[in-house]
Amino acid sequence: MANQATGIRKVLVSGGIVAVAAVVGMVVFDYPPATEDAAGTIVPAKRFRADGAGTSIVGDSAATQSGVATDRASTDAANAVMADGLARSQTADAAIRNQAVAADAVARNQAMAADAVTRSQAVAADASIRNQALAADAVTRSQAVAADASIRSQAATADAVTRSQAVAADASIRNQAAAADAVARSQAADAAIRAQ
């Protein structure tokens, strides 16, 4: 904004300098030229006409001289109005250009802001998708670890039950064998006693 204000000031100052230079140039170089040098271009040309009697020259009359002075004043006023209009036109043109530059800068800034918002939203969406994927992967891994631990625990429990059952069966077999052996020994001893 500071650069735009500086640019506006430069244009206005430049326009003012050009207008002053134009007015000074008109005064110094006598523009428009004096009426005697510019007869036929700015004021009506002097034409010599005889009146009805042919005794006087109409072009040299005092009325014609005052008309030339009036035309000179009118020309000076018209030139001043034209110079003022030119200066105003240049100032208005500079203001329009500055407004166009400012509008262009605003449009560019808005486009850049919209682009930044779009990029930020895309980055946020990408980060969200990545976080969701990481969370889902972590859940899947946790579930796999839990399932593996459960399977191992069930296998260990089944193995322990099987071993316990095997030990119990072995102990029962040994007890039955010992009991049968004791019965057999008792019967043998009883038979030996009877045989005596």
ROSE-4610 file (N, C-alpha, C; in Angstrom, 1 decimal, always signed):
// ROSE-4610
residu = [M/M/M/A/A/A/N/N/N/Q/Q/Q/A/A/A/T/T/T/G/G/G/I/I/I/R/R/R/K/K/K/V/V/V/L/L/L/V/V/V/S/S/S/G/G/G/G/G/G/I/I/I/V/V/V/A/A/A/V/V/V/A/A/A/A/A/A/V/V/V/V/V/V/G/G/G/M/M/M/V/V/V/V/V/V/F/F/F/D/D/D/Y/Y/Y/P/P/P/P/P/P/A/A/A/T/T/T/E/E/E/D/D/D/A/A/A/A/A/A/G/G/G/T/T/T/I/I/I/V/V/V/P/P/P/A/A/A/K/K/K/R/R/R/F/F/F/R/R/R/A/A/A/D/D/D/G/G/G/A/A/A/G/G/G/T/T/T/S/S/S/I/I/I/V/V/V/G/G/G/D/D/D/S/S/S/A/A/A/A/A/A/T/T/T/Q/Q/Q/S/S/S/G/G/G/V/V/V/A/A/A/T/T/T/D/D/D/R/R/R/A/A/A/S/S/S/T/T/T/D/D/D/A/A/A/A/A/A/N/N/N/A/A/A/V/V/V/M/M/M/A/A/A/D/D/D/G/G/G/L/L/L/A/A/A/R/R/R/S/S/S/Q/Q/Q/T/T/T/A/A/A/D/D/D/A/A/A/A/A/A/I/I/I/R/R/R/N/N/N/Q/Q/Q/A/A/A/V/V/V/A/A/A/A/A/A/D/D/D/A/A/A/V/V/V/A/A/A/R/R/R/N/N/N/Q/Q/Q/A/A/A/M/M/M/A/A/A/A/A/A/D/D/D/A/A/A/V/V/V/T/T/T/R/R/R/S/S/S/Q/Q/Q/A/A/A/V/V/V/A/A/A/A/A/A/D/D/D/A/A/A/S/S/S/I/I/I/R/R/R/N/N/N/Q/Q/Q/A/A/A/L/L/L/A/A/A/A/A/A/D/D/D/A/A/A/V/V/V/T/T/T/R/R/R/S/S/S/Q/Q/Q/A/A/A/V/V/V/A/A/A/A/A/A/D/D/D/A/A/A/S/S/S/I/I/I/R/R/R/S/S/S/Q/Q/Q/A/A/A/A/A/A/T/T/T/A/A/A/D/D/D/A/A/A/V/V/V/T/T/T/R/R/R/S/S/S/Q/Q/Q/A/A/A/V/V/V/A/A/A/A/A/A/D/D/D/A/A/A/S/S/S/I/I/I/R/R/R/N/N/N/Q/Q/Q/A/A/A/A/A/A/A/A/A/A/A/A/D/D/D/A/A/A/V/V/V/A/A/A/R/R/R/S/S/S/Q/Q/Q/A/A/A/A/A/A/D/D/D/A/A/A/A/A/A/I/I/I/R/R/R/A/A/A/Q/Q/Q]
num = [1/1/1/2/2/2/3/3/3/4/4/4/5/5/5/6/6/6/7/7/7/8/8/8/9/9/9/10/10/10/11/11/11/12/12/12/13/13/13/14/14/14/15/15/15/16/16/16/17/17/17/18/18/18/19/19/19/20/20/20/21/21/21/22/22/22/23/23/23/24/24/24/25/25/25/26/26/26/27/27/27/28/28/28/29/29/29/30/30/30/31/31/31/32/32/32/33/33/33/34/34/34/35/35/35/36/36/36/37/37/37/38/38/38/39/39/39/40/40/40/41/41/41/42/42/42/43/43/43/44/44/44/45/45/45/46/46/46/47/47/47/48/48/48/49/49/49/50/50/50/51/51/51/52/52/52/53/53/53/54/54/54/55/55/55/56/56/56/57/57/57/58/58/58/59/59/59/60/60/60/61/61/61/62/62/62/63/63/63/64/64/64/65/65/65/66/66/66/67/67/67/68/68/68/69/69/69/70/70/70/71/71/71/72/72/72/73/73/73/74/74/74/75/75/75/76/76/76/77/77/77/78/78/78/79/79/79/80/80/80/81/81/81/82/82/82/83/83/83/84/84/84/85/85/85/86/86/86/87/87/87/88/88/88/89/89/89/90/90/90/91/91/91/92/92/92/93/93/93/94/94/94/95/95/95/96/96/96/97/97/97/98/98/98/99/99/99/100/100/100/101/101/101/102/102/102/103/103/103/104/104/104/105/105/105/106/106/106/107/107/107/108/108/108/109/109/109/110/110/110/111/111/111/112/112/112/113/113/113/114/114/114/115/115/115/116/116/116/117/117/117/118/118/118/119/119/119/120/120/120/121/121/121/122/122/122/123/123/123/124/124/124/125/125/125/126/126/126/127/127/127/128/128/128/129/129/129/130/130/130/131/131/131/132/132/132/133/133/133/134/134/134/135/135/135/136/136/136/137/137/137/138/138/138/139/139/139/140/140/140/141/141/141/142/142/142/143/143/143/144/144/144/145/145/145/146/146/146/147/147/147/148/148/148/149/149/149/150/150/150/151/151/151/152/152/152/153/153/153/154/154/154/155/155/155/156/156/156/157/157/157/158/158/158/159/159/159/160/160/160/161/161/161/162/162/162/163/163/163/164/164/164/165/165/165/166/166/166/167/167/167/168/168/168/169/169/169/170/170/170/171/171/171/172/172/172/173/173/173/174/174/174/175/175/175/176/176/176/177/177/177/178/178/178/179/179/179/180/180/180/181/181/181/182/182/182/183/183/183/184/184/184/185/185/185/186/186/186/187/187/187/188/188/188/189/189/189/190/190/190/191/191/191/192/192/192/193/193/193/194/194/194/195/195/195/196/196/196]
x = [+0.8/+0.0/+0.9/+2.0/+2.9/+3.4/+3.8/+4.3/+3.2/+2.0/+0.9/+0.7/+0.7/+0.6/+1.8/+3.0/+4.1/+4.0/+3.5/+3.3/+2.2/+1.2/+0.1/+0.7/+1.5/+2.1/+3.0/+3.8/+4.7/+4.0/+2.9/+2.1/+1.5/+0.9/+0.3/+1.4/+2.5/+3.6/+4.1/+4.2/+4.7/+3.7/+2.4/+1.3/+1.3/+1.5/+1.5/+2.7/+3.9/+5.1/+4.9/+4.3/+4.0/+3.1/+2.0/+1.0/+1.7/+2.5/+3.2/+4.2/+4.9/+5.8/+5.1/+3.9/+3.1/+2.7/+2.2/+1.8/+3.0/+4.1/+5.3/+5.8/+5.8/+6.2/+5.3/+4.0/+3.1/+3.4/+3.7/+4.0/+5.3/+6.4/+7.7/+7.8/+7.2/+7.3/+6.1/+5.3/+4.2/+3.3/+2.8/+1.9/+0.5/-0.5/-0.5/+0.2/+0.7/+1.4/+0.5/+1.2/+0.5/-0.4/-1.5/-2.4/-1.9/-0.9/-0.3/+0.5/+1.1/+1.8/+0.9/-0.3/-1.1/-2.4/-2.4/-3.6/-4.0/-5.3/-5.8/-5.9/-5.2/-5.2/-6.0/-5.8/-6.5/-7.6/-7.4/-8.4/-8.8/-9.9/-10.3/-9.2/-9.0/-8.0/-8.5/-7.6/-8.0/-8.2/-9.4/-9.8/-10.1/-9.6/-9.8/-11.0/-12.0/-13.2/-13.6/-14.0/-14.4/-15.9/-16.2/-17.6/-18.3/-19.6/-20.3/-19.7/-19.2/-18.6/-17.2/-16.6/-15.2/-14.2/-14.5/-13.6/-12.9/-13.4/-12.7/-12.4/-11.4/-11.0/-11.6/-12.4/-13.1/-12.1/-11.1/-10.2/-9.4/-9.2/-8.3/-9.1/-10.3/-11.1/-10.8/-11.1/-10.9/-11.7/-12.9/-13.7/-13.1/-12.4/-11.7/-10.5/-9.8/-8.7/-9.2/-10.3/-10.9/-11.4/-11.9/-12.3/-11.1/-9.9/-8.7/-8.3/-8.4/-8.0/-9.0/-10.3/-11.3/-11.0/-10.6/-10.3/-9.1/-8.1/-6.9/-7.2/-8.1/-8.5/-9.3/-10.2/-10.9/-10.0/-9.0/-8.0/-7.3/-6.8/-6.1/-6.9/-8.2/-9.1/-9.3/-9.5/-9.7/-8.5/-7.3/-6.1/-5.9/-6.3/-6.2/-7.2/-8.4/-9.3/-8.8/-8.2/-7.7/-6.6/-5.7/-4.6/-5.1/-6.1/-6.7/-7.4/-8.1/-8.7/-7.7/-6.5/-5.5/-4.9/-4.6/-4.1/-5.1/-6.4/-7.4/-7.5/-7.4/-7.5/-6.3/-5.1/-3.9/-4.0/-4.6/-4.7/-5.8/-6.9/-7.9/-7.4/-6.6/-6.0/-5.0/-4.2/-3.3/-4.1/-5.2/-6.0/-6.7/-7.1/-7.7/-6.7/-5.5/-4.4/-4.0/-4.0/-3.7/-4.7/-6.0/-7.1/-7.0/-6.6/-6.5/-5.3/-4.2/-3.1/-3.5/-4.2/-4.7/-5.6/-6.6/-7.5/-6.8/-5.8/-5.0/-4.2/-3.7/-2.9/-3.9/-5.1/-6.1/-6.5/-6.7/-7.1/-6.0/-4.7/-3.6/-3.5/-3.6/-3.5/-4.6/-5.8/-6.9/-6.7/-6.1/-5.8/-4.7/-3.7/-2.7/-3.2/-4.1/-4.7/-5.5/-6.3/-7.2/-6.3/-5.2/-4.3/-3.6/-3.2/-2.6/-3.6/-4.9/-5.9/-6.1/-6.2/-6.4/-5.2/-4.0/-2.8/-2.8/-3.2/-3.3/-4.3/-5.5/-6.5/-6.0/-5.3/-4.8/-3.8/-2.9/-1.9/-2.6/-3.6/-4.3/-5.1/-5.7/-6.4/-5.4/-4.2/-3.2/-2.7/-2.5/-2.1/-3.1/-4.4/-5.5/-5.6/-5.4/-5.5/-4.3/-3.1/-1.9/-2.1/-2.7/-2.9/-3.9/-5.0/-6.0/-5.4/-4.5/-3.9/-3.0/-2.2/-1.3/-2.1/-3.2/-4.0/-4.6/-5.1/-5.7/-4.6/-3.4/-2.3/-1.9/-1.9/-1.6/-2.6/-3.9/-5.0/-4.9/-4.6/-4.4/-3.3/-2.1/-1.0/-1.3/-2.0/-2.4/-3.3/-4.3/-5.2/-4.4/-3.5/-2.7/-1.8/-1.2/-0.4/-1.3/-2.5/-3.4/-3.9/-4.2/-4.6/-3.5/-2.3/-1.2/-1.0/-1.1/-0.9/-2.0/-3.2/-4.3/-4.1/-3.7/-3.4/-2.3/-1.3/-0.1/-0.6/-1.4/-1.9/-2.8/-3.7/-4.6/-3.7/-2.7/-1.8/-1.1/-0.6/+0.1/-0.8/-2.1/-3.0/-3.4/-3.6/-3.9/-2.7/-1.5/-0.3/-0.2/-0.5/-0.4/-1.5/-2.7/-3.8/-3.4/-2.8/-2.4/-1.3/-0.4/+0.7/+0.1/-0.8/-1.4/-2.1/-2.9/-3.7/-2.7/-1.6/-0.7/+0.0/+0.3/+0.9/-0.1/-1.3/-2.4/-2.6/-2.6/-2.8/-1.7/-0.5/+0.7/+0.7/+0.3/+0.2/-0.8/-2.0/-3.0/-2.6/-1.9/-1.4/-0.4/+0.5/+1.5/+0.8/-0.2/-0.9/-1.6/-2.3/-2.9/-1.9/-0.8/+0.2/+0.7/+1.0/+1.5/+0.4/-0.9/-1.9/-2.0/-2.0/-2.0/-0.8/+0.3/+1.5/+1.4/+0.8/+0.6/-0.4/-1.4/-2.4/-1.8/-1.0/-0.3/+0.6/+1.4/+2.3/+1.5/+0.4/-0.4/-0.9/-1.4/-2.0/-0.9/+0.3/+1.4/+1.8/+1.9/+2.3/+1.2/-0.1/-1.1/-1.1/-0.8/-0.7/+0.4/+1.5/+2.7/+2.4/+1.7/+1.3/+0.4/-0.5/-1.5/-0.7/+0.2/+0.9/+1.7/+2.1/+2.9/+2.0]
y = [-1.2/+0.0/+1.3/+1.2/+2.4/+2.6/+1.6/+1.8/+2.4/+2.0/+2.6/+4.0/+4.4/+5.8/+6.6/+6.1/+6.8/+6.9/+5.9/+5.9/+7.0/+7.1/+8.1/+9.5/+9.7/+11.0/+11.3/+10.4/+10.6/+11.0/+10.3/+10.6/+12.0/+12.4/+13.7/+14.8/+14.6/+15.6/+15.7/+14.6/+14.7/+15.4/+15.1/+15.8/+17.3/+17.7/+19.1/+19.8/+19.1/+19.7/+19.9/+18.9/+19.0/+20.1/+20.3/+21.4/+22.7/+22.9/+24.2/+24.4/+23.4/+23.6/+24.0/+23.4/+23.8/+25.2/+25.7/+27.1/+28.0/+27.7/+28.5/+28.6/+27.4/+27.4/+28.2/+28.2/+29.0/+30.5/+30.9/+32.3/+32.7/+31.9/+32.2/+32.2/+31.2/+31.1/+31.8/+32.6/+33.3/+32.4/+31.4/+30.5/+30.8/+31.0/+31.1/+32.4/+32.4/+33.6/+34.8/+36.0/+37.3/+37.3/+38.2/+38.2/+38.7/+39.6/+40.1/+39.0/+38.0/+36.9/+35.8/+35.7/+34.6/+34.9/+36.0/+36.4/+35.3/+34.9/+33.9/+32.5/+32.4/+31.0/+31.1/+32.0/+32.1/+33.1/+34.2/+35.3/+35.4/+35.9/+36.1/+37.0/+36.6/+37.4/+38.7/+39.7/+41.1/+41.1/+41.5/+41.6/+43.1/+43.6/+45.0/+45.1/+45.7/+45.9/+47.4/+47.8/+49.2/+49.3/+50.4/+50.6/+51.0/+51.3/+51.6/+52.8/+53.8/+54.9/+54.7/+53.6/+53.3/+54.2/+54.8/+55.8/+55.3/+54.2/+53.7/+52.3/+51.8/+50.4/+49.7/+48.8/+48.2/+47.4/+46.7/+45.9/+46.6/+47.9/+48.7/+49.5/+49.3/+50.1/+49.8/+50.7/+50.5/+49.3/+49.1/+48.0/+46.7/+46.6/+45.4/+45.1/+46.2/+46.0/+45.6/+46.1/+45.7/+44.2/+43.8/+42.5/+41.5/+41.9/+41.1/+40.9/+42.0/+41.9/+41.0/+41.1/+40.2/+38.8/+38.5/+37.2/+36.6/+37.5/+37.1/+36.7/+37.4/+37.1/+35.8/+35.7/+34.4/+33.2/+33.4/+32.3/+32.0/+33.0/+32.8/+32.0/+32.4/+31.8/+30.3/+30.1/+28.7/+27.9/+28.5/+27.7/+27.4/+28.3/+28.0/+26.9/+27.0/+25.9/+24.6/+24.6/+23.4/+22.8/+23.7/+23.3/+22.7/+23.4/+22.9/+21.5/+21.4/+20.1/+19.0/+19.4/+18.4/+17.9/+18.9/+18.5/+17.7/+18.0/+17.2/+15.8/+15.8/+14.5/+13.6/+14.2/+13.5/+13.0/+13.9/+13.5/+12.3/+12.5/+11.4/+10.1/+10.2/+9.1/+8.4/+9.2/+8.6/+8.0/+8.6/+8.0/+6.7/+6.7/+5.4/+4.3/+4.7/+3.7/+3.2/+4.1/+3.7/+2.8/+3.1/+2.2/+0.9/+0.8/-0.4/-1.2/-0.6/-1.2/-1.8/-0.9/-1.4/-2.5/-2.5/-3.6/-4.9/-4.7/-5.9/-6.5/-5.6/-6.1/-6.8/-6.2/-6.9/-8.2/-8.3/-9.6/-10.6/-10.1/-11.1/-11.6/-10.6/-11.0/-12.0/-11.8/-12.7/-14.1/-14.1/-15.3/-16.1/-15.3/-16.0/-16.5/-15.8/-16.2/-17.5/-17.5/-18.6/-19.8/-19.6/-20.7/-21.2/-20.3/-20.8/-21.6/-21.1/-21.9/-23.2/-23.3/-24.6/-25.5/-25.0/-25.8/-26.3/-25.4/-25.7/-26.8/-26.7/-27.7/-29.0/-29.0/-30.3/-30.9/-30.1/-30.6/-31.2/-30.5/-31.0/-32.3/-32.4/-33.6/-34.8/-34.5/-35.5/-36.0/-35.1/-35.4/-36.3/-35.9/-36.6/-38.1/-38.2/-39.5/-40.4/-39.8/-40.5/-40.9/-40.0/-40.4/-41.5/-41.4/-42.5/-43.8/-43.8/-45.0/-45.6/-44.7/-45.1/-45.7/-45.1/-45.6/-46.9/-47.1/-48.4/-49.4/-49.1/-50.1/-50.4/-49.5/-49.8/-50.7/-50.4/-51.3/-52.7/-52.8/-54.1/-54.9/-54.2/-54.8/-55.2/-54.3/-54.7/-55.9/-55.9/-57.1/-58.3/-58.2/-59.4/-59.9/-59.0/-59.4/-60.0/-59.4/-60.0/-61.4/-61.5/-62.8/-63.9/-63.4/-64.4/-64.7/-63.7/-64.0/-65.0/-64.7/-65.6/-67.0/-67.2/-68.5/-69.2/-68.5/-69.0/-69.4/-68.6/-68.9/-70.1/-70.2/-71.4/-72.6/-72.5/-73.7/-74.1/-73.1/-73.4/-74.1/-73.5/-74.1/-75.6/-75.8/-77.1/-78.0/-77.6/-78.4/-78.7/-77.7/-78.0/-79.0/-78.9/-79.8/-81.2/-81.3/-82.6/-83.2/-82.4/-82.9/-83.4/-82.6/-82.9/-84.2/-84.3/-85.5/-86.7/-86.5/-87.6/-88.0/-87.0/-87.3/-88.0/-87.6/-88.2/-89.6/-89.8/-91.2/-92.1/-91.5/-92.3/-92.7/-91.7/-92.0/-93.0/-93.0/-93.9/-95.3/-95.4/-96.7/-97.2/-96.4/-96.9/-97.4/-96.6/-97.0/-98.3/-98.4/-99.7/-100.9/-100.6/-101.7/-102.0/-101.0/-101.2/-102.0/-101.6/-102.3/-103.7/-103.9/-105.3/-106.1/-105.5/-106.2/-106.5/-105.6/-105.8/-107.0/-107.0/-108.0/-109.4/-109.4/-110.6/-111.1/-110.2/-110.6/-111.1/-110.4/-110.9/-112.3/-112.5/-113.8/-114.9/-114.5/-115.5/-115.8/-114.8/-115.0/-115.8/-115.5/-116.3/-117.8/-118.0/-119.3/-120.1/-119.4/-120.0/-120.4/-119.6/-119.9/-121.1/-121.1/-122.3/-123.6/-123.4/-124.6/-125.2/-124.5/-125.1/-125.8]
z = [+0.0/+0.0/+0.0/+0.7/+0.7/-0.6/-1.4/-2.7/-3.6/-3.5/-4.3/-4.0/-2.7/-2.4/-2.9/-2.8/-3.4/-4.9/-5.6/-7.0/-7.4/-6.6/-6.9/-6.7/-5.7/-5.5/-6.6/-7.1/-8.2/-9.4/-9.7/-10.9/-10.8/-9.6/-9.5/-9.6/-8.9/-9.0/-10.4/-11.1/-12.5/-13.4/-13.2/-13.9/-13.7/-12.4/-12.1/-12.7/-12.7/-13.3/-14.8/-15.5/-16.9/-17.2/-16.4/-16.6/-16.4/-15.4/-15.2/-16.3/-16.7/-17.8/-19.1/-19.3/-20.5/-20.5/-19.3/-19.2/-19.4/-18.7/-18.8/-20.3/-20.9/-22.3/-23.2/-22.9/-23.7/-23.5/-22.3/-22.1/-22.7/-22.5/-22.9/-24.5/-25.1/-26.5/-27.3/-26.5/-27.1/-27.9/-27.3/-27.9/-27.3/-28.1/-29.6/-30.0/-31.2/-31.7/-31.7/-31.8/-31.8/-33.0/-33.0/-34.1/-35.4/-35.3/-36.6/-37.3/-36.4/-37.1/-37.5/-37.0/-37.3/-38.0/-38.7/-39.4/-40.4/-40.3/-41.1/-40.5/-39.4/-38.7/-37.5/-36.6/-35.3/-35.4/-36.0/-36.1/-37.6/-37.9/-39.3/-40.0/-41.3/-42.1/-42.4/-42.4/-42.8/-44.3/-44.6/-46.0/-46.2/-47.3/-47.6/-48.5/-48.0/-48.7/-48.7/-49.8/-50.0/-49.6/-48.9/-48.7/-49.9/-49.8/-51.0/-51.8/-51.1/-51.8/-52.2/-51.6/-51.9/-51.3/-50.1/-49.5/-48.3/-47.6/-46.4/-46.6/-45.9/-45.9/-44.6/-44.8/-43.6/-42.8/-43.3/-42.6/-41.6/-41.8/-40.9/-39.9/-39.7/-38.8/-37.3/-36.5/-35.0/-34.5/-35.0/-34.6/-34.9/-36.0/-36.3/-35.3/-35.0/-34.0/-32.7/-32.2/-30.9/-31.0/-32.2/-32.4/-32.3/-32.8/-32.7/-31.3/-30.5/-29.1/-28.4/-28.7/-28.1/-28.5/-29.7/-30.2/-29.5/-29.2/-28.5/-27.1/-26.4/-25.1/-25.0/-26.0/-26.1/-26.4/-27.2/-27.5/-26.3/-25.5/-24.3/-23.3/-23.2/-22.2/-22.6/-24.0/-24.5/-24.2/-24.5/-24.2/-22.7/-21.9/-20.4/-20.0/-20.6/-20.3/-20.8/-22.0/-22.6/-21.8/-21.3/-20.5/-19.1/-18.6/-17.3/-17.6/-18.7/-19.0/-19.2/-19.9/-20.1/-18.8/-17.9/-16.6/-15.8/-15.9/-15.2/-15.8/-17.1/-17.8/-17.4/-17.4/-17.0/-15.5/-14.7/-13.3/-13.2/-13.9/-13.9/-14.5/-15.5/-16.1/-15.2/-14.5/-13.5/-12.3/-11.9/-10.9/-11.3/-12.6/-13.1/-13.2/-13.7/-13.7/-12.3/-11.4/-10.0/-9.4/-9.7/-9.3/-9.9/-11.2/-11.9/-11.3/-11.0/-10.4/-9.0/-8.2/-6.9/-7.0/-7.9/-8.1/-8.5/-9.4/-9.8/-8.6/-7.8/-6.6/-5.7/-5.5/-4.6/-5.2/-6.5/-7.1/-6.9/-7.2/-7.0/-5.6/-4.6/-3.2/-2.8/-3.4/-3.1/-3.7/-4.9/-5.6/-4.8/-4.3/-3.5/-2.2/-1.6/-0.3/-0.5/-1.6/-1.9/-2.2/-2.9/-3.2/-1.9/-1.1/+0.2/+1.0/+1.1/+1.8/+1.2/-0.1/-0.8/-0.5/-0.6/-0.2/+1.2/+2.1/+3.5/+3.8/+3.1/+3.3/+2.7/+1.6/+1.0/+1.9/+2.5/+3.4/+4.7/+5.2/+6.4/+6.0/+4.8/+4.5/+4.3/+3.7/+3.5/+4.9/+5.8/+7.2/+7.9/+7.7/+8.3/+7.8/+6.5/+5.9/+6.4/+6.4/+6.9/+8.4/+9.2/+10.6/+10.8/+9.9/+10.0/+9.5/+8.5/+8.1/+9.1/+9.8/+10.9/+12.0/+12.4/+13.5/+13.1/+11.9/+11.5/+11.5/+11.0/+11.0/+12.5/+13.4/+14.8/+15.4/+15.1/+15.6/+15.1/+13.8/+13.1/+13.8/+14.0/+14.6/+16.0/+16.8/+18.2/+18.2/+17.3/+17.2/+16.9/+15.9/+15.6/+16.7/+17.5/+18.6/+19.7/+19.9/+20.9/+20.5/+19.2/+18.7/+18.9/+18.6/+18.7/+20.1/+21.0/+22.5/+23.0/+22.5/+22.9/+22.4/+21.1/+20.6/+21.4/+21.7/+22.5/+23.9/+24.5/+25.8/+25.8/+24.8/+24.7/+24.4/+23.6/+23.3/+24.6/+25.3/+26.6/+27.6/+27.7/+28.6/+28.2/+26.9/+26.4/+26.7/+26.5/+26.7/+28.2/+29.1/+30.5/+30.9/+30.3/+30.7/+30.2/+29.0/+28.5/+29.3/+29.7/+30.6/+32.0/+32.5/+33.8/+33.7/+32.6/+32.4/+32.2/+31.5/+31.3/+32.6/+33.4/+34.7/+35.6/+35.6/+36.4/+35.9/+34.6/+34.1/+34.5/+34.4/+34.7/+36.2/+37.1/+38.5/+38.8/+38.1/+38.3/+37.9/+36.8/+36.3/+37.3/+37.8/+38.8/+40.1/+40.5/+41.7/+41.5/+40.3/+40.1/+40.0/+39.4/+39.3/+40.7/+41.5/+42.9/+43.7/+43.5/+44.2/+43.8/+42.5/+41.9/+42.4/+42.5/+43.0/+44.5/+45.2/+46.6/+46.9/+46.0/+46.2/+45.8/+44.7/+44.3/+45.4/+46.0/+47.0/+48.3/+48.6/+49.7/+49.5/+48.3/+48.0/+48.0/+47.4/+47.4/+48.9/+49.7/+51.1/+51.8/+51.5/+52.1/+51.7/+50.4/+49.9/+50.5/+50.7/+51.3/+52.8/+53.4/+54.8/+54.9/+54.0/+54.0/+53.6/+52.8/+52.3/+53.5/+54.4/+55.6/+56.4]
